[in-house]
Amino acid sequence: MSIQLLQGIPSSIISDVMGGRLVGTTGLHPINRSVVSVCGNAVTVRVRAGDNLLIHKALEMLKAGDVLVVDGEADVTRALVGEIMMTTAHVRGAIGFVIDGAIRDADAFEALGFPCWARGISLRGPYKEGPGTINVPVTVGGMLVNPGDIMVGDSDGVVAVPASLAAEVAVRAHEKIRVEQETLAAIRAGTYSGAWVDAILKQKGLEYENQTYCNIRTTPSL
């Protein structure tokens, strides 16, 4: 039920309403050239840079609707997943990958339409030595992800929502969408006012003089 509440909501909207505009991945990009989106349960894996042994094990644990989330220490010198692993995940019903590391066989992800966000692409294959851990808290793209978090991803990026917060986040997100639609309608109608910008600038000590903004606050003498 929690997943259904968040389906179709843009990742940027969820990031905004979860507070401080600090929520969501940075440095991870959609591998797919076409527009993709996911909303599913996180299965997390942490591995050392360039090693995918524990990712292979995690593939065996995937269920329908899961999103594989891999903390690969942000290393892009070796691919952690490729077409074979992606196909395995797809057959098991998984709906996407979030990889803080590199992938390869990018064209295969596009051809199958399998959503993937990663830090980079590398043709070099990985080691299979370990160590690693499965279903523990991980960090991907600067974002903490716990096992079972709801991963919402689209062409802008990925956010993780604790299942316990899904209902609250959904309500706040739909309200923000409503407000933004009203703003867009006002812009198109020519009735939108940017007075709020001037109010903030003035609050920060900036005023418009001689066709430029200048700081009117003075620094006290020492």
PyMOL commands that set and color helices and strands:
alter all, ss='L'
color gray80, all
select helices_A, chain A and resi 2-6+11-17+53-59+83-91+106-112+163-189+195-203
alter helices_A, ss='H'
color red, helices_A
select strands_A, chain A and resi 29-30+38-47+66-71+79-81+96-103+116-121+132-134+138-140+143-145+150-154+157-161+206-209+212-215
alter strands_A, ss='S'
color yellow, strands_A
deselect
rebuild
show_as cartoon
